[in-house]
Each structure stands twice: as structure tokens, then as C-alpha cells.
């Protein structure tokens, strides 16, 4: 019973730690990324096109096309 309790507390603690770490990571990544990517993605999504822009090459091409907007 005591061992089960220990395992439970450890899992709880570990989960909380991981959540905190992931939150920090995501905020850091969000700050690192450039604003125009998110703006463009939102605009695309609002217009009903749900594909995601994944590749660096695509981003370069898009930046060249949409340079005057950002």
C-alpha cells in the first residue's frame, strides 16, 4: 500500500514537472519564431485553407512572395 502511494505521488510530481517544462519550452519557441509566420498561418486558416507550412524552403518562398505585407 505504501509503495503504491509512493508511486502515485512520484507520478503526480513528475507529471507536474514535465508540464511546467513543456510550457517553458513552448513559450521560448514562440518567442524565438518570427511573427510573420504566425500571421500568415492565421490568415490562411481564416480563409479556409488548413494546410500547415512545415518546410523551411516553403517558408523562404512565402517570405519572398509576401515580403511587402510584413
Secondary structure, DSSP 8 states (H G I E B T S, - for coil): -HHHHHHHHHHHHHHHHHHHHHHHHHHHHHHHS-HHHHHHHHHHHHTT-------HHHHHHHHHHTGGG-
